[in-house]
Amino acid sequence: MNGTIKMKNLVSIIFFQQIANALEKNDATLISIKNTNTHWSNWGTHIQEEDY
């Protein structure tokens, strides 16, 4: 698991470096999004049974 955490941190660092570079050059195409976390099962919910 420690390797997974390090990889996520590395991906975050790269992403924010891309954002900084894109802002500096005013070019949004410099931001590449890889391994997106958009699948519904990756997102938690706070809805309880009592909420219905």
KOLKOLZA-419740 format. One line per field, with one value per atom (N, C-alpha, C): x, y, z; residue number from 1; atom name; residue in three letters. Coordinates in steps of 0.05 Angstrom, whole numbers. Layout:
BEGIN
px <- (X/...) .
py <- (Y/...) .
pz <- (Z/...) .
i <- (NUM/...) .
at <- (CA/...) .
aa <- (ALA/...) .
***
This chain:
BEGIN
px <- (16/0/17/40/57/66/71/78/55/30/7/4/9/7/29/53/74/67/56/48/27/7/-14/-3/16/29/44/58/74/56/33/14/3/-3/-13/8/33/54/57/57/59/35/11/-13/-11/-3/-1/22/43/64/54/37/25/7/-9/-26/-10/11/28/40/50/61/40/16/-5/-13/-15/-22/0/25/47/47/41/41/14/-7/-34/-43/-38/-44/-54/-80/-93/-87/-78/-72/-47/-33/-9/-16/-42/-51/-61/-48/-58/-68/-92/-105/-105/-90/-88/-99/-108/-119/-140/-159/-180/-196/-206/-220/-250/-262/-290/-310/-301/-320/-337/-362/-380/-371/-359/-351/-328/-314/-292/-300/-326/-336/-354/-349/-365/-391/-409/-433/-439/-451/-458/-488/-502/-530/-535/-551/-558/-586/-593/-619/-641/-635/-655/-660/-643/-647/-669/-678/-700/-727) .
py <- (-24/0/25/24/47/56/37/44/57/49/61/90/95/123/140/130/145/151/131/135/157/156/176/204/206/232/241/223/230/239/226/234/261/267/293/315/309/329/335/314/318/334/328/342/371/378/406/420/406/418/424/407/411/436/438/462/487/487/511/518/498/503/514/502/511/540/547/574/594/585/603/609/588/591/597/598/603/583/557/536/511/508/486/459/458/432/419/433/422/404/404/388/361/339/313/298/288/274/244/229/200/186/163/146/161/171/186/168/180/165/172/165/173/150/126/104/107/102/106/92/68/52/64/83/96/119/126/149/139/149/142/158/150/166/168/189/193/190/178/174/150/154/133/123/100/88/107/121/139/164/169/193/190/165/160/164) .
pz <- (0/0/0/12/14/-14/-32/-60/-74/-68/-80/-71/-46/-36/-49/-51/-64/-93/-108/-135/-138/-120/-121/-116/-97/-92/-116/-130/-153/-175/-179/-200/-193/-168/-160/-166/-160/-164/-194/-210/-239/-250/-240/-249/-243/-218/-210/-225/-232/-248/-276/-286/-313/-312/-290/-287/-286/-271/-269/-296/-310/-336/-356/-355/-373/-367/-341/-334/-342/-339/-346/-376/-392/-421/-433/-416/-424/-446/-440/-459/-444/-443/-428/-440/-465/-478/-465/-449/-436/-412/-404/-382/-393/-385/-394/-369/-372/-350/-357/-341/-344/-320/-324/-302/-286/-299/-285/-266/-245/-225/-227/-249/-254/-251/-247/-245/-219/-221/-198/-173/-176/-153/-137/-149/-135/-117/-118/-103/-80/-57/-34/-33/-16/-12/18/25/53/58/39/41/60/80/98/92/101/96/107/129/141/123/104/87/67/63/43/55) .
i <- (1/1/1/2/2/2/3/3/3/4/4/4/5/5/5/6/6/6/7/7/7/8/8/8/9/9/9/10/10/10/11/11/11/12/12/12/13/13/13/14/14/14/15/15/15/16/16/16/17/17/17/18/18/18/19/19/19/20/20/20/21/21/21/22/22/22/23/23/23/24/24/24/25/25/25/26/26/26/27/27/27/28/28/28/29/29/29/30/30/30/31/31/31/32/32/32/33/33/33/34/34/34/35/35/35/36/36/36/37/37/37/38/38/38/39/39/39/40/40/40/41/41/41/42/42/42/43/43/43/44/44/44/45/45/45/46/46/46/47/47/47/48/48/48/49/49/49/50/50/50/51/51/51/52/52/52) .
at <- (N/CA/C/N/CA/C/N/CA/C/N/CA/C/N/CA/C/N/CA/C/N/CA/C/N/CA/C/N/CA/C/N/CA/C/N/CA/C/N/CA/C/N/CA/C/N/CA/C/N/CA/C/N/CA/C/N/CA/C/N/CA/C/N/CA/C/N/CA/C/N/CA/C/N/CA/C/N/CA/C/N/CA/C/N/CA/C/N/CA/C/N/CA/C/N/CA/C/N/CA/C/N/CA/C/N/CA/C/N/CA/C/N/CA/C/N/CA/C/N/CA/C/N/CA/C/N/CA/C/N/CA/C/N/CA/C/N/CA/C/N/CA/C/N/CA/C/N/CA/C/N/CA/C/N/CA/C/N/CA/C/N/CA/C/N/CA/C/N/CA/C/N/CA/C/N/CA/C/N/CA/C) .
aa <- (MET/MET/MET/ASN/ASN/ASN/GLY/GLY/GLY/THR/THR/THR/ILE/ILE/ILE/LYS/LYS/LYS/MET/MET/MET/LYS/LYS/LYS/ASN/ASN/ASN/LEU/LEU/LEU/VAL/VAL/VAL/SER/SER/SER/ILE/ILE/ILE/ILE/ILE/ILE/PHE/PHE/PHE/PHE/PHE/PHE/GLN/GLN/GLN/GLN/GLN/GLN/ILE/ILE/ILE/ALA/ALA/ALA/ASN/ASN/ASN/ALA/ALA/ALA/LEU/LEU/LEU/GLU/GLU/GLU/LYS/LYS/LYS/ASN/ASN/ASN/ASP/ASP/ASP/ALA/ALA/ALA/THR/THR/THR/LEU/LEU/LEU/ILE/ILE/ILE/SER/SER/SER/ILE/ILE/ILE/LYS/LYS/LYS/ASN/ASN/ASN/THR/THR/THR/ASN/ASN/ASN/THR/THR/THR/HIS/HIS/HIS/TRP/TRP/TRP/SER/SER/SER/ASN/ASN/ASN/TRP/TRP/TRP/GLY/GLY/GLY/THR/THR/THR/HIS/HIS/HIS/ILE/ILE/ILE/GLN/GLN/GLN/GLU/GLU/GLU/GLU/GLU/GLU/ASP/ASP/ASP/TYR/TYR/TYR) .
***
